[in-house]
Amino acid sequence: MPDGPALASSSAPVTAASVQPAIAVSGLAKRVADASGELTILHEVDFTVQKAETLAIVGASGSGKSTLLGLLAGLDTPSAGKVVLDGVDIYALDEDGRAALRKEKLGFVFQSFQLLAHLTALENVMLPLELAGVAQARERAEAMLARVGLSSRLRHYPKYLSGGEQQRVALARAFVTEPPLLFADEPTGSLDAATGEAVIQLMFELNRQHGSTLVLVTHDQAMAARCGRTITIAAGRLV
């Protein structure tokens, strides 16, 4: 029998395909050692996200939002708990297994861009397509960069791009493979209002057109309000 509370947040009809959530988090915690002993960054949290749902994670700086998003993506190791992405317990995998899962299922937009300095904007966006063995990688990358307004900057290296332009390259790289899961950490933090709105529209368009599950960390209450659901973190706890 399907679990009633796990499905309560989804507006989609209950079908056999929708019983398994896109993300299931249980008892997830992160603790680190500091000078005073042990610091708890994230207390045990539990929640689910249904397929094609849009979820905003909000909270004050230092509340644990980015830590939670990194744990959801398997970019860090929890002190306790479990994250299941599309039926796969990611922390039952080794590091290589988690990397393979991210390549297959996940697009991630980092707050610090994480572009490869020795690759052009076009090459940065082509890279995930080439790693996945996708045909016409160049054409698809060019089309995605055009959608974020960077057709004239294809051959520029990151050091010659503004912060906003680098963020748009990072967004194009995350979106170009049309992954079933999209994670974004303050995706419009470095963008002007007009470009930020275009990026927001692109994220939600991918959610609608491809059924991608969108999870984003943001301080922007207007962006959070556009999501189907919002969860708030304070001092490492869901509130």
Secondary structure as UniProt FT lines:
FT   HELIX           4..7
FT   TURN            8..9
FT   HELIX           16..18
FT   STRAND          23..34
FT   TURN            35..36
FT   STRAND          37..49
FT   TURN            51..52
FT   STRAND          54..58
FT   TURN            61..62
FT   HELIX           65..72
FT   TURN            73..74
FT   STRAND          80..85
FT   TURN            86..87
FT   STRAND          88..89
FT   HELIX           90..92
FT   HELIX           95..105
FT   STRAND          106..109
FT   TURN            111..112
FT   TURN            117..118
FT   HELIX           121..131
FT   TURN            132..133
FT   TURN            135..136
FT   HELIX           137..147
FT   TURN            148..149
FT   HELIX           151..153
FT   TURN            154..155
FT   HELIX           158..160
FT   HELIX           163..175
FT   TURN            176..177
FT   STRAND          181..185
FT   TURN            187..190
FT   HELIX           193..210
FT   STRAND          213..217
FT   HELIX           221..225
FT   STRAND          229..234
FT   TURN            235..236
FT   STRAND          237..238
//
